[in-house]
């Protein structure tokens, strides 16, 4: 009760804008627009500019035609392009027609790029300088450009007459330089650039490697096409992390936030993987049927089937999660497969040794061991311990290698989700278990 009162007090201290921002995702769609239009224009603009393209599209779709123009023209070209990509086709053409001619050309050029490459992320508006300008001229020129450049900019880029990138200079460096100096004498020429077709995940990795606020995007001829800023990359990191988490859970990536995804779409996204996993688990019954004779002769073996399956699945899930994340962060490459294999062989062996030893001790020192396992409990414990060790080792190998194999084949490594690896190891784990048990108990119980 006290916690609820404290929460209510904290919420009451928030401004109407902050309250709406906090509650937006939980609000029914029919209430959102009413709350949005009740905000003062300045607060509504602030909220609108910080919305995702999906939320912006929801607002635009419900606005009267006469009001759409002012809201769409608030957006920078790259943000406007993101909005166009999620609008319905009939609204997209209407929205494009509401832009001024220059912005429309810029947005149309951005829409030619795929959404998940650098060209689709970039803003075509940035500060440009000529190399022969003096520092004093450059400052005056930048002041004039600032009126039409809406993106937050940290650097000015020096281009030649063919729009090829020659160098860059930060505002700080420009302001502290002597006024009579020439731009080409104070600019930095050792630049980190982004090819226009670079995947957005690699773009975010390049930002993290160099700790820069903005990076220039260039084409194959070295002509500068635009810039990608760090705030764009934050959205990319969130999007990629969300997609990977969903795939790791055995779900196809959702195209919208959870509460905004329709029930039919949610079922489609989940049914595919569940069906594949279900069919895969059917082979578990097939494997058990193959070893039906051994199970009938030694019922004690059936008691440890869940233990064997879960141990291998858990080991494989751990390994796949670690490797998928390492690939996403650029910590490992495909050429490192043998290093990964050696590491997982060692890890899997010792992890299997630990779990197998625990299983053996559990059987040996269990108070009712004779009633449960009979006089040959030690042999059964040995079979279980060796099987656990082998299955854990096999799970580690499968979990670590499968993401690399998928990546080599051109698929998303995150598709090697934990449920998928666990299902694979479940079936093969049973084969390992009964093969080991048959070898150890042959001539005694089998």
C-alpha positions in Angstrom: 0.0 0.0 0.0 2.8 2.4 0.9 4.7 1.6 -2.3 1.5 2.4 -4.3 1.0 5.7 -2.6 4.7 6.6 -3.1 4.3 5.8 -6.8 1.2 7.9 -7.1 3.0 10.9 -5.5 6.0 10.5 -7.8 3.6 10.4 -10.8 1.8 13.5 -9.6 5.1 15.4 -9.6 5.5 14.8 -13.3 4.4 17.3 -15.9 1.5 16.3 -18.2 4.1 15.8 -21.0 6.2 13.4 -18.9 3.1 11.6 -17.6 1.9 11.0 -21.2 5.4 9.9 -22.3 5.5 7.4 -19.4 2.0 6.0 -20.1 2.0 6.1 -23.9 2.9 2.4 -24.5 0.2 1.2 -22.1 -2.6 3.5 -23.4 -5.3 2.1 -25.7 -4.9 3.4 -29.3 -8.2 5.3 -29.2 -7.1 7.3 -26.1 -3.7 8.3 -27.4 -4.8 10.8 -29.9 -7.1 12.6 -27.5 -4.3 12.9 -25.0 -1.9 14.1 -27.7 -4.1 16.9 -29.0 -4.7 18.2 -25.5 -1.0 19.0 -25.0 0.3 22.5 -25.7 1.8 22.7 -29.2 5.4 23.0 -27.9 5.0 19.9 -25.7 3.3 18.0 -28.5 6.1 18.8 -30.9 8.7 17.6 -28.3 6.8 14.3 -27.8 6.3 13.8 -31.6 9.9 14.3 -32.4 10.9 11.7 -29.8 8.4 9.1 -31.0 9.3 6.0 -33.0 8.3 6.1 -36.7 5.5 3.7 -35.9 4.0 6.1 -33.2 4.5 9.1 -35.5 2.7 7.3 -38.3 -0.2 6.6 -35.9 -0.5 10.3 -35.2 -0.2 11.4 -38.8 -2.8 8.9 -39.9 -5.4 10.4 -37.5 -4.7 14.1 -38.2 -6.9 16.1 -40.5 -5.3 16.7 -43.9 -4.7 20.5 -43.2 -2.7 19.7 -40.0 -0.5 17.0 -41.4 1.8 19.4 -43.3 3.1 21.2 -40.2 3.8 18.0 -38.3 5.6 16.2 -41.2 7.8 19.3 -41.9 9.1 19.1 -38.3 11.1 16.1 -39.2 14.6 16.0 -40.5 15.0 14.2 -43.9 16.2 11.0 -42.4 13.4 10.9 -39.8 10.9 11.8 -42.5 12.2 8.9 -44.6 11.8 6.5 -41.6 8.2 7.7 -41.3 7.4 7.2 -45.0 8.6 3.6 -44.7 6.0 2.7 -42.1 3.1 4.7 -43.5 0.4 2.9 -45.5 1.0 3.3 -49.3 -1.9 5.8 -49.8 -0.7 7.9 -46.9 2.9 7.8 -48.1 2.3 9.6 -51.4 0.1 12.2 -49.6 2.8 12.8 -46.9 5.6 13.2 -49.6 3.5 15.8 -51.4 3.3 17.8 -48.2 7.1 18.3 -48.0 8.8 21.2 -49.6 10.6 20.4 -52.9 14.1 20.2 -51.5 13.2 18.0 -48.6 11.1 15.8 -50.9 14.1 15.2 -53.1 16.2 14.3 -50.1 13.7 12.0 -48.6 13.1 10.3 -52.0 16.8 9.7 -52.3 17.0 8.2 -48.8 14.1 5.9 -49.6 16.1 4.4 -52.4 18.3 2.8 -49.8 17.4 -0.3 -47.8 16.2 0.5 -44.3 19.0 -1.4 -42.5 22.1 0.1 -44.3 24.0 3.3 -43.6 22.3 5.1 -46.5 19.0 4.4 -44.9 20.1 5.8 -41.6 21.9 8.9 -42.8 20.9 12.5 -42.8 21.7 14.3 -46.1 22.0 17.7 -44.4 25.3 18.5 -42.9 27.8 21.4 -42.7 30.0 21.8 -45.7 33.1 23.8 -46.3 35.6 24.4 -49.1 39.3 23.8 -48.5 40.3 27.2 -49.8 38.2 29.1 -47.3 39.8 31.1 -44.4 38.7 30.1 -40.9 36.9 33.5 -40.5 35.0 32.9 -43.8 34.2 29.3 -42.7 32.7 30.5 -39.4 30.5 33.1 -41.2 29.4 30.5 -43.7 28.5 27.9 -41.0 26.4 30.5 -39.3 24.4 31.0 -42.5 24.1 27.2 -43.0 22.8 26.7 -39.5 19.5 28.2 -40.5 18.6 25.4 -42.8 20.5 22.5 -41.2 18.2 21.0 -38.5 20.3 18.0 -37.4 22.5 18.3 -34.4 25.9 18.6 -35.9 29.4 18.2 -34.3 31.7 18.6 -37.3 32.0 20.4 -40.6 33.1 18.4 -43.6 35.4 19.8 -46.3 34.5 18.8 -49.8 36.0 19.6 -53.2 34.0 20.7 -56.3 33.1 17.1 -57.1 31.6 16.6 -53.5 34.5 14.3 -52.6 35.3 14.2 -48.9 38.7 15.8 -48.2 38.6 16.2 -44.4 36.7 17.3 -41.4 37.0 19.8 -38.6 35.2 20.0 -35.3 33.5 23.3 -34.3 35.9 23.6 -31.3 38.9 23.3 -33.6 37.5 25.8 -36.0 36.7 28.4 -33.4 40.2 28.3 -31.7 42.1 28.4 -35.0 43.6 31.7 -36.2 41.1 33.6 -38.4 43.5 34.0 -41.3 44.3 30.2 -41.5 43.0 28.2 -44.5 40.6 25.4 -43.8 42.7 22.8 -45.5 45.6 23.6 -43.2 43.5 23.0 -40.0 41.2 20.1 -41.1 41.7 16.5 -40.1 42.4 14.2 -43.1 42.6 10.9 -41.2 38.9 10.2 -41.1 36.7 7.3 -40.2 34.1 6.9 -42.9 31.1 4.6 -43.6 30.3 3.1 -47.0 26.7 3.8 -48.0 25.8 0.1 -48.2 27.3 -0.9 -44.8 24.9 -2.9 -42.6 23.5 -0.9 -39.7 24.9 -3.4 -37.1 28.4 -2.8 -38.5 27.7 1.0 -38.4 26.9 0.8 -34.7 30.0 -1.3 -34.1 32.1 1.4 -35.8 30.7 4.0 -33.6 31.5 2.0 -30.5 35.1 1.5 -31.7 35.8 5.1 -32.3 33.6 7.0 -29.8 32.6 9.7 -32.3 29.4 11.7 -32.4 28.9 11.6 -36.2 30.4 9.7 -39.1 30.4 10.7 -42.8 28.8 8.3 -45.3 30.5 8.1 -48.7 29.8 6.2 -52.0 32.3 4.1 -54.0 33.7 7.2 -55.7 34.4 8.9 -52.4 31.6 11.4 -52.7 30.0 12.3 -49.5 26.3 11.4 -49.3 25.4 12.4 -45.7 26.1 11.7 -42.0 25.0 9.2 -39.4 24.8 10.6 -35.9 25.1 8.8 -32.6 21.4 9.3 -31.8 20.6 7.3 -34.9 22.9 4.5 -33.8 21.2 4.3 -30.3 18.0 3.4 -32.1 19.8 0.8 -34.2 21.4 -0.8 -31.1 18.0 -1.0 -29.4 16.4 -2.5 -32.6 19.2 -5.1 -33.1 19.3 -6.1 -29.4 15.5 -6.5 -29.4 15.6 -8.6 -32.6 18.3 -10.8 -31.2 16.5 -11.3 -27.9 13.3 -12.3 -29.7 15.2 -14.8 -32.0 17.0 -16.3 -29.0 13.7 -17.0 -27.5 12.6 -18.9 -30.6 10.4 -16.1 -31.9 10.6 -14.4 -35.3 11.5 -10.7 -34.9 8.4 -8.6 -34.3 7.8 -5.7 -36.6 6.2 -3.5 -33.9 6.2 -3.2 -30.1 4.7 -6.1 -28.2 1.4 -4.4 -27.3 1.0 -3.0 -30.8 1.5 -6.3 -32.5 -1.9 -7.8 -33.6 -2.9 -11.2 -32.3 -2.8 -12.9 -35.8 0.7 -11.4 -36.4 1.9 -12.6 -32.9 0.6 -16.1 -33.7 2.4 -16.2 -37.0 5.7 -15.0 -35.5 5.6 -17.7 -32.8 3.9 -20.6 -34.6 6.7 -21.2 -37.1 9.4 -21.8 -34.6 7.1 -23.7 -32.2 6.1 -26.0 -35.1 9.8 -26.7 -36.0 10.7 -27.3 -32.4 7.7 -29.6 -31.9 8.6 -31.7 -34.9 12.2 -31.8 -33.7 11.1 -33.0 -30.3 9.1 -35.8 -32.0 12.4 -37.4 -32.8 12.9 -37.7 -29.0 10.0 -40.2 -28.9 11.5 -42.0 -31.9 14.9 -42.3 -30.2 13.2 -43.6 -27.0 11.3 -46.2 -29.1 14.6 -47.4 -30.6 15.9 -48.1 -27.1 12.6 -49.5 -25.8 14.2 -52.8 -25.0 17.0 -51.3 -22.8 14.4 -49.2 -20.9 12.2 -52.3 -20.3 15.2 -54.3 -19.0 16.5 -51.5 -16.7 13.7 -49.1 -15.7 16.2 -47.1 -13.6 17.6 -45.7 -16.9 14.3 -44.0 -17.6 14.5 -42.1 -14.4 17.4 -40.1 -15.6 16.2 -39.2 -19.1 14.9 -35.7 -18.1 18.3 -35.1 -16.3 20.3 -36.0 -19.4 18.1 -34.0 -21.8 18.1 -30.9 -19.6 21.9 -31.0 -19.0 22.7 -31.1 -22.7 20.1 -28.5 -23.6 21.3 -26.1 -20.9 24.9 -26.5 -21.9 24.1 -25.9 -25.6 21.9 -22.9 -24.8 24.7 -21.3 -22.7 27.2 -21.8 -25.5 24.9 -20.5 -28.3 24.0 -17.4 -26.3 27.6 -16.5 -25.6 28.7 -17.0 -29.2 25.8 -15.1 -30.7 26.5 -12.2 -28.5 30.2 -12.3 -29.2 29.5 -12.3 -33.0 27.1 -9.3 -32.6 29.8 -7.4 -30.7 32.5 -8.2 -33.2 34.5 -10.1 -30.5 34.8 -13.2 -32.7 35.0 -13.8 -36.5 34.3 -16.9 -38.5 38.0 -17.5 -38.8 38.2 -17.9 -35.1 36.1 -21.1 -35.2 38.9 -23.4 -34.2 39.8 -21.2 -31.2 36.1 -21.3 -30.1 36.0 -25.1 -30.7 39.1 -25.7 -28.5 37.7 -23.4 -25.8 34.3 -25.1 -25.8 35.9 -28.6 -25.8 37.8 -27.6 -22.6 34.8 -25.9 -21.0 32.4 -28.6 -22.0 34.7 -31.3 -20.6 35.2 -29.7 -17.2 31.5 -28.7 -17.0 30.5 -32.3 -17.8 33.0 -33.6 -15.3 31.5 -31.4 -12.6 27.9 -32.3 -13.4 28.7 -36.0 -13.9 30.4 -36.2 -10.6 27.4 -34.6 -8.8 25.1 -37.1 -10.5 27.3 -40.1 -9.5 27.5 -38.9 -5.9 23.8 -38.4 -5.8 23.1 -42.0 -6.9 25.8 -43.6 -4.6 24.7 -41.8 -1.4 21.0 -41.7 -2.0 19.3 -43.4 1.0 17.0 -45.6 -1.0 19.5 -46.4 -3.7 19.1 -50.2 -3.4 15.3 -50.0 -3.8 15.5 -47.6 -6.7 18.5 -48.8 -8.7 19.2 -52.3 -7.4 22.5 -53.9 -6.4 24.2 -52.5 -9.5 23.6 -48.9 -8.5 27.3 -48.0 -8.9 27.3 -49.1 -12.5 24.1 -47.2 -13.2 25.7 -44.1 -11.5 28.8 -44.5 -13.7 26.6 -44.8 -16.8 24.7 -41.7 -15.9 27.8 -39.7 -15.0 29.6 -40.6 -18.2 26.5 -39.8 -20.2 26.0 -36.4 -18.5 29.6 -35.6 -19.3 29.3 -36.6 -22.9 26.0 -34.8 -23.4 27.2 -31.6 -21.8 30.3 -31.6 -24.0 28.3 -32.3 -27.1 25.9 -29.5 -26.2 28.7 -27.0 -25.8 30.1 -28.0 -29.2 26.7 -27.8 -30.9 25.8 -24.5 -29.2 29.1 -22.8 -30.2 29.4 -24.1 -33.7 25.9 -23.8 -35.0 25.8 -19.9 -34.9 29.1 -19.9 -36.8 27.8 -22.3 -39.4 24.6 -20.3 -39.9 26.7 -17.1 -40.2 28.9 -18.8 -42.8 25.8 -19.8 -44.8 24.6 -16.2 -44.8 21.8 -16.6 -42.1 21.4 -14.6 -38.9 23.4 -16.3 -36.2 20.6 -15.4 -33.7 18.5 -18.0 -35.5 20.6 -20.6 -33.6 18.3 -19.8 -30.7 18.5 -21.5 -27.3 15.3 -23.6 -27.9 16.6 -24.7 -31.3 19.9 -25.9 -29.9 18.2 -27.5 -26.9 15.9 -29.5 -29.2 18.8 -30.7 -31.3 20.8 -31.7 -28.2 17.7 -33.4 -26.7 17.5 -36.0 -29.5 21.2 -36.6 -29.9 21.6 -36.6 -26.1 19.3 -39.7 -25.8 21.5 -41.5 -28.4 24.6 -40.7 -26.3 22.9 -41.8 -23.1 21.7 -45.2 -24.2 24.9 -45.9 -26.2 27.0 -45.2 -23.1 24.6 -47.1 -20.8 24.6 -50.1 -23.2 28.4 -50.2 -23.2 28.8 -50.0 -19.4 25.8 -52.2 -18.4 26.3 -54.8 -21.2 26.3 -58.3 -19.7 25.2 -57.1 -16.3 21.8 -55.5 -16.7 21.5 -55.3 -20.5 
